Amino acid sequence: MALTLSDLLAAHGYREAAFAREIGIPATTLYSIVGGKTNVANTGVGTFVKIAHGLGLGTEELFYLLTDNDAAENVDPDPATDQPASTSRPAPREVLFADPRQRQLNAAFANLNEQSKTEVAGIVSSVAADPTRQRSRSADLPSLEPNG
């Protein structure tokens, strides 16, 4: 089951209007996306990038989080067999993250056993909860303005 943008905002402790203000998009635009009036796939590139980076995600990562992970539900059945034509999503070539260190962390995490993954998740949660270690989200967003 896919996550919703509302789920992601809540997980990051954001309210819609405050998040929109922080990333520099109109609140009405974000309300439209969260409310389902505008499909996230039809969102302008600049807006989508701002949302992804505001959540600390790469754009491809955000896209996969917001699309349904159960591919069988999204595939029309093959008329000959009445079975889903495909039940697998092609693997992304390379996920790009807002912070290049994220890929390094993900690779290291993938190599851990379950007990170690639980320990690391607890450590990261503790560090992330410390207000002295939190970044100013809007100050860390990359500029989308053309250089010149």
C-alpha positions as CSV (number, residue, x, y, z in Angstrom):
1,M,0.0,0.0,0.0
2,A,1.3,3.4,-0.9
3,L,1.9,6.2,1.5
4,T,0.1,9.5,1.0
5,L,1.7,12.9,1.2
6,S,-0.4,13.5,4.2
7,D,1.2,10.4,5.9
8,L,4.7,11.7,5.0
9,L,3.9,15.2,6.4
10,A,2.6,13.8,9.6
11,A,5.6,11.5,10.0
12,H,7.8,14.5,9.7
13,G,5.7,16.5,12.2
14,Y,4.4,19.0,9.6
15,R,1.1,20.7,9.2
16,E,0.3,21.4,5.6
17,A,0.3,25.3,5.7
18,A,3.5,25.4,7.6
19,F,5.2,23.0,5.3
20,A,4.1,24.9,2.2
21,R,5.3,28.1,3.7
22,E,8.7,26.5,4.6
23,I,9.3,25.1,1.1
24,G,8.0,28.2,-0.7
25,I,4.9,27.0,-2.4
26,P,1.3,28.3,-2.1
27,A,-0.6,26.5,0.7
28,T,-3.5,26.0,-1.8
29,T,-1.2,24.0,-4.1
30,L,-0.2,21.7,-1.3
31,Y,-3.9,21.4,-0.1
32,S,-4.8,20.4,-3.7
33,I,-2.2,17.7,-3.8
34,V,-2.9,16.3,-0.3
35,G,-6.6,16.4,-0.9
36,G,-6.3,14.5,-4.1
37,K,-7.6,17.2,-6.4
38,T,-4.2,17.3,-8.1
39,N,-2.4,14.0,-8.7
40,V,1.2,14.1,-7.5
41,A,2.3,12.8,-10.9
42,N,0.8,15.9,-12.5
43,T,2.5,18.3,-10.1
44,G,5.0,20.7,-11.6
45,V,8.6,19.6,-11.4
46,G,9.7,22.6,-9.3
47,T,6.9,22.0,-6.8
48,F,7.6,18.2,-6.7
49,V,11.4,18.9,-6.1
50,K,10.6,21.4,-3.3
51,I,8.3,18.8,-1.6
52,A,10.8,16.0,-1.9
53,H,13.7,18.1,-0.6
54,G,11.5,19.6,2.2
55,L,11.0,16.1,3.4
56,G,14.7,15.2,3.1
57,L,14.0,12.8,0.2
58,G,15.2,12.5,-3.4
59,T,12.6,13.0,-6.1
60,E,12.6,9.4,-7.2
61,E,12.4,8.2,-3.6
62,L,9.4,10.4,-3.0
63,F,7.7,9.2,-6.2
64,Y,8.2,5.5,-5.2
65,L,6.9,6.2,-1.7
66,L,3.7,7.8,-3.1
67,T,3.0,5.2,-5.8
68,D,1.3,2.0,-4.8
69,N,3.8,-0.7,-3.9
70,D,1.4,-3.5,-4.8
71,A,1.8,-3.3,-8.5
72,A,-0.9,-6.0,-9.1
73,E,-3.5,-3.5,-8.0
74,N,-2.4,-1.0,-10.6
75,V,-2.1,-3.3,-13.6
76,D,-5.0,-4.1,-15.9
77,P,-5.5,-7.8,-16.2
78,D,-4.3,-9.7,-19.3
79,P,-7.5,-10.4,-21.3
80,A,-6.4,-13.9,-22.2
81,T,-5.8,-15.0,-18.6
82,D,-7.7,-12.4,-16.5
83,Q,-4.4,-12.3,-14.4
84,P,-2.4,-9.1,-13.9
85,A,-0.1,-8.6,-16.9
86,S,2.8,-7.8,-14.6
87,T,3.2,-7.8,-10.8
88,S,6.6,-6.4,-10.5
89,R,7.9,-2.9,-10.7
90,P,11.2,-2.4,-12.5
91,A,14.0,-1.6,-10.1
92,P,15.1,2.0,-10.3
93,R,18.5,2.5,-11.9
94,E,19.8,4.6,-9.0
95,V,17.9,6.5,-6.4
96,L,19.0,10.1,-6.0
97,F,18.7,11.5,-2.6
98,A,18.6,15.1,-1.5
99,D,21.7,14.4,0.6
100,P,24.3,12.2,-1.1
101,R,25.2,10.6,2.2
102,Q,21.8,8.9,2.3
103,R,22.8,6.3,-0.3
104,Q,25.9,5.4,1.8
105,L,23.7,5.0,4.9
106,N,21.2,2.9,3.0
107,A,23.9,0.6,1.7
108,A,25.4,0.1,5.1
109,F,22.0,-0.4,6.7
110,A,21.1,-3.1,4.1
111,N,24.1,-5.1,5.1
112,L,23.1,-5.3,8.8
113,N,21.2,-8.1,10.5
114,E,17.8,-7.5,12.0
115,Q,19.0,-6.9,15.6
116,S,21.6,-4.3,14.3
117,K,19.0,-2.6,12.2
118,T,16.8,-2.2,15.2
119,E,19.7,-0.8,17.2
120,V,20.7,1.6,14.5
121,A,17.1,2.8,14.0
122,G,16.9,3.5,17.8
123,I,20.1,5.5,17.8
124,V,19.1,7.5,14.7
125,S,15.7,8.3,16.2
126,S,17.4,9.5,19.4
127,V,19.8,11.7,17.6
128,A,17.1,13.1,15.3
129,A,14.9,13.9,18.3
130,D,17.6,16.1,19.8
131,P,16.7,19.7,18.9
132,T,20.3,20.8,19.0
133,R,21.0,18.4,16.1
134,Q,18.1,19.4,13.9
135,R,18.7,21.5,10.8
136,S,16.7,24.5,9.8
137,R,14.7,22.9,7.0
138,S,14.1,25.9,4.8
139,A,17.7,27.1,5.1
140,D,19.0,23.7,3.8
141,L,16.8,23.5,0.8
142,P,18.7,23.8,-2.5
143,S,17.9,26.8,-4.6
144,L,15.8,26.1,-7.7
145,E,16.7,29.4,-9.2
146,P,18.8,29.2,-12.4
147,N,22.4,30.3,-12.0
148,G,23.2,33.5,-13.7
